[in-house]
Amino acid sequence: MNVFDARTLKEYLIEFRKQHPIILGLFSNAGGDFYLFIPGQSDPIRADCVSI
């Protein structure tokens, strides 16, 4: 049953990523990085750093 659930989850995530943009924020003490993953594009777009 776990194999079936894992396969279903993997297929769901692939379909979700094909249809919806994803914003990923990586935070640190020095600020952070933001990435935008657009469906249909292989490379993410990285946001420019904002000065303090």
Contacts in CASP RR format, 6 or more apart in sequence:
PFRMAT RR
TARGET T0000
AUTHOR 0000-0000-0000
METHOD contacts of the structure
MODEL  1
MNVFDARTLKEYLIEFRKQHPIILGLFSNAGGDFYLFIPGQSDPIRADCV
SI
17 37 0 8 1.000
17 39 0 8 1.000
18 39 0 8 1.000
18 40 0 8 1.000
19 39 0 8 1.000
20 39 0 8 1.000
21 36 0 8 1.000
21 37 0 8 1.000
21 38 0 8 1.000
21 39 0 8 1.000
22 36 0 8 1.000
22 37 0 8 1.000
23 34 0 8 1.000
23 35 0 8 1.000
23 36 0 8 1.000
23 37 0 8 1.000
24 34 0 8 1.000
24 35 0 8 1.000
24 36 0 8 1.000
24 37 0 8 1.000
24 44 0 8 1.000
25 32 0 8 1.000
25 33 0 8 1.000
25 34 0 8 1.000
25 35 0 8 1.000
26 32 0 8 1.000
26 33 0 8 1.000
26 34 0 8 1.000
26 35 0 8 1.000
31 49 0 8 1.000
32 49 0 8 1.000
33 46 0 8 1.000
33 47 0 8 1.000
33 49 0 8 1.000
34 46 0 8 1.000
34 47 0 8 1.000
35 44 0 8 1.000
35 45 0 8 1.000
35 46 0 8 1.000
35 47 0 8 1.000
36 44 0 8 1.000
36 45 0 8 1.000
36 47 0 8 1.000
37 44 0 8 1.000
38 44 0 8 1.000
38 45 0 8 1.000
END
